[in-house]
Amino acid sequence: MSQANNPESHSGRKPNRLINEQSPYLRQHAYNPVDWYAWGPDALARAKAENKPIMLSIGYSACHWCHVMERESFENDAIARLINENFIAIKVDREERPDLDQIYMDAVQLITGRGGWPLTMFLAPDGRPFFGGTYYPPEDRHGMPGFPRILAAASQAYRDGAKEVTNNLEKLTEALGALTNYVPTGGDLKPGLAAESARALAAHYDSINGGLGQAPKFPNTFVFSLFLRVHAADGDEAMAEMVRHTLSKMARGGIYDQVGGGFHRYSVDERWLVPHFEKMLYDNALLARLYLDAGRALNEPEFLGVAREIFDYVLREMTSPEGGFYAAQDADSDGEEGKFFIWTPEQADAVLGPELGAIAQRYFDITIEGNFDGANIPHRTIELADAARMFKLSEDDMASKIREIRGKLFAAREQRVKPGRDEKILVAWNAMMIGAFAQGYRALHERRYLEAARRAADFMLASMWDGRALKRSFKDGVARHNAYLEDYAQLAGAMLDVYEASLDAKYLAHARTLAGVILERFIDKGKGGFFFTSDDHEALITRSKAAFDGSTPSGNSAAVMAMLRLHGYTGEERYRVEAERTLKLFREFIEKQPFGFSHMLEAVELYQRGPTEVVIVGSRNSAELLEWTERLGLIYVPNLAIFVFVAGDADAGAQTGFIPEQVRGKRQIDGHVTAYVCREHTCTPPITTFKDLQKELAD
């Protein structure tokens, strides 16, 4: 944890209640003069007993502007006094309590038309919102009202029983309820909806820099994953080129850590040059998977190399002793945004010497003028071949020197004050990284990636699952907070990924168990779809039903994807039925707003096309059988369901746990490893060479 965010650095001040919390974000505020509570019955009871409004502040540890507002306002004694005298102050880590963040972010968007963090909301003692915004400066500035003025106005309006407050309490609560009141409209999904939506999204493509739209620019992982699916299904080369161009631009830009690997959150410019420097686990999980898929689908070894570097970064810097993965790294270090990642020519030369320094300055565009506050975010503006010609070296020699440069810069950078690291372990985010590592093993054949996936999956089951329910967050040996729909759905999907990589049937069984909890405790039996929280969760002012995909999949899209994949493996109709009901519930929104449903559209593509079932039959401990399963991992098959049977076993079902009807009874031919490819309940004749299997999967 960097000094700027370390609560122990405020040792001259008495800590508040947040010192007893696990969340690093809450603990960052433990020495504020604000009389903070974490969300819970004590705070709510006091607000009701004293009839005081609640000032709710929601953020997360890697949020730059959250740190700014803390320094400017929550560390300010005069502002803290205003808060303490007039409000019950509650601080929430949005990553621990996404249920609260979902409700109150919706509220602030209804009030202001925009959202973001830090989120600042004013609530009645019963939790209903009446006013709010995001960041407020400590005094009036640039047309923005200062926080003291906001606090005084909110307090007086509530205390005086202002008509506006009463109206807002009623209207906002009603509007929040309406946001989750999706009503089935009937009708089927439009044929070819995924491809049609992908082409609508492609209209926003930036043909110069890649990505969608202009600045600020986010990776939009699911959009490009959808483009890959459409390319694989329809042979649409325009889709392939948009993916290739975008991923190349991102990998060469400042949004990618050229020295240490891993992606920063997003780019503030349209060229992927200047990032917001925080690194989030979920971004790197989703991007690693996209680069693996694109590397295989488009035959781009560079993309596979980027995925490898992401995995190595996560294993090096984001993996806990227990095997779980940490949540995030801050943008700031030593009190300055990006300081850890930037270089001047003098700094580079001091580490590299004149020969390597000259190459580094040209290859990574490290200049005297700089591109960020007088220093430089390393990025690549020339190809390796061009650099080799420029410095009269072979490409192999230049590649060797670039590796040496990166190694030396990395070693020197390790001596700097590091960005703070949020060491809580979140189920949904871990699940995304578990799935990425499992796919990484299949695509790259590095055993350590499968070991990382299995170790983290086993840790989730041992520490976050009690046999009935999941907890959301783990830190310091303690699991806390009820898990949410996204946790169950993402972990079910991750278990399927680990099964596909390991062929260990226990992970398929775990996926079924988690899906069973979703169908029992999250389902809306009347209208379809799944609620954000389980039926035994704390009662909040509304029970939301998150459907829109953002930087991570919505709980509903993740659940639909898991259910459809499980149906492919088990043939159990309940999975398909509930996935179909959910897709039809959101059908009109998916058709009208494809950008907000980009991962759901991937599920639509699976639903409409069905899985590609690959059944491989071979002899026990056969080197040929292992070779086939490994080579299969090198092929991009977006809707794969893989079944591997040992010929002659009395009960083939014992090998995988569940065998759908269409893949029963498959036999080995003449002692050779034999494959069958099944689509839409129809299987090919037996295939006895891998070349023929590859050809069948490419058709």
C-alpha positions, 0 to 999 in steps of 0.5 A: 500500500503506498504511503499516500493511501496507508491509514497507518501514516495518519498515526497522530489521529485517532482512528474511526470505526473503519479501522475494523473493516477488511476493505483496503478502501474503507481502511484508507478512510480510517483516520479521517476526522469524519465519523464514518460508519460502514453500511450496516444496521448500526448506522441505519439504526442511529440515523432513524433514532436521531432522524438524521439524513445519511451522507453515503459515499461510495468508491473503490481503492483504485479510484483516483478522484476518490483519493482526491476528494478524501484529501480535499474534503474528508481530511478537512476538519471543518468539512468533517465537522459539517458532516458529523453534525448534520449527517450519519456518514456511511462509506461503502466499497463498491466492489464489496457491495455492488448491490448498494452501488447499483441502486444509488448509481442508478439514483444519481443518474436519474438526478444528474444524467451522469454517474461515476465515482466517488458517488455522493448520495444523500438519503433519508434514514430508511435508505431512500435517496433524495439528492446526490452527485459524484465528486465535489470540490472543497470550495466553489470551483469551475462552475461546480458548487463546493462540498460545504455548500452542498452539505449545508443545502442538503441538511437544511432541505431535509431538516426543514421538510422541504417539499423538494425532498419529499417529492424526490424521495417518492419519485426517485424510489418509484423510478428506481423500482421501475428500472428493474420492472422488466416485463416480458413482451413475447416474441422470439429473438430475431434470427441472426440478431448477434451478427446484425447487432455486431454490424450496428456496433461496427458503425462506431468503429474508429478506423484510424486508432481502433476501438469504438468512438473517441476519447475517453476510450475503453477496451470494450472487450465484449464488443470485439469478442462478439466481432470474433464470433461473427467472423468465425460464424460468417467469415466476415473479414471486416469484423476480423480486421477491426479486431486485429487493428484494435488489439494491435493498437492497444498492445502498442499503446500506453494503455498497455504496460510496456515494461511490466505487462498488463493493461491499465483501466482506459485511455483518456485520449483516442490513441490509447496513449495516456491511460488512467493508470489503475490496473483492474483484475477484471480488465486483465482477465477479460483482455487476456481471454480476448487476446487468446481468442484473437491470437488463435482465430486470426493466427496472430502470435503477437496476441498470444504473447500479450496474453502470456505477459498479462498472465505473468504479471498477474502471477507475479503481482496479483496472486495471493499466498492462498492462490486467489487474485487481488482486486486492483492496483492504484493509479497513484504512487508517492502521491502522484498519478502514474509516477511509477510508470513514466520515464525521462530520457535521463532516467532511461539512459541511467539504467540502460547506458548509451547504446540500449538507451538510444534504442529504448528512446526510439522504440518506446518513444521516450523523448525530451518533450515527453507525452505526460507531465514532462515525462513519457509513458512508454509506447511503440510507434515503430515496428521491430523490423523498422527498429532493426533497420534503423540500428543496423541489426538483425530482427533477432538481435533487435528482439533480444535487445528489446527484451534486455531493455524491458528487463533492465527498466523493470528491475529499476522500476521495482525500486520505486514506490509502488502503487497501492494494491487492493488485496481483497479477493472477489469471487466474480473477478477471480472467476474471470481470471480463473477462466482466462488462465484455464483458456491460457493453458489450452492455448499456450500449453503452459502447465503453470497456467492450469495450476493457477486456475485450479488452485484459485478455483479450489481456493474459492470452493474451500474459503468462499463456499460453505456448502450452501452459499458463497461469500463475496469477498475474502481478506485477512483470512475472513470471507464476508458479504453475501455473494451476488448473482455475478459471483455465482454465474461467473464462478459457474462459468469458470468451473466449466473453463477449468473442466475444459482445460483439465477434463476433471469432472469435479469442476463440471459438478461444481458448475452444476451446483452453483447454477442450482443456487441461481435457479433456486435463490436468484430467479424471478419465477414470474417474469424470468431473468435473475435478481442481483441479490439472493432471496435471503439477502438484506432487504434494500429499497429495491431488488434490482435486476442488472442486465446491462453489460459494462466493464464486466458482464451483467449478472444476467448475461453471465448467468445466461451464458453459464446456463447455455453452456451447462445445457450443452454439457448436460442436456438438462432442459431447465438450463435452456428454458431459463436462459431462453426466458431471460433472453426474451425478457430483455429482447427489446432492449438487446435489439435497441441497445446492442452496446449495453448488451454486448456480452448478452449478445455473445450468449444470443449467438450461442443460443441461436447457433447452439454448441459445437460438441467435440467427442474424442474417444481414445485409449487410457493413458494414450499419448495420442489422446493427450496430443489431440486434446492439446491440439484442440486447445490451439483452435478457436471454437467459440461455443465448444463443449468437449467430451473425452471418453476412454474406450471400453470403460463400462460407464463413460458417464463416470469420466465426465459426470453428465453425458447428453443423449446425442454423444452417447455410444461413440466408439473408437475406430480401429484403435485410433483416437476417434472424434465426432463433431455434433451440432444441432443434435447431429454428429459427423461420421467418425474422424480418425485424423486430427487434420480432418477434425481441424477441417471439420471445425473450420467449416 
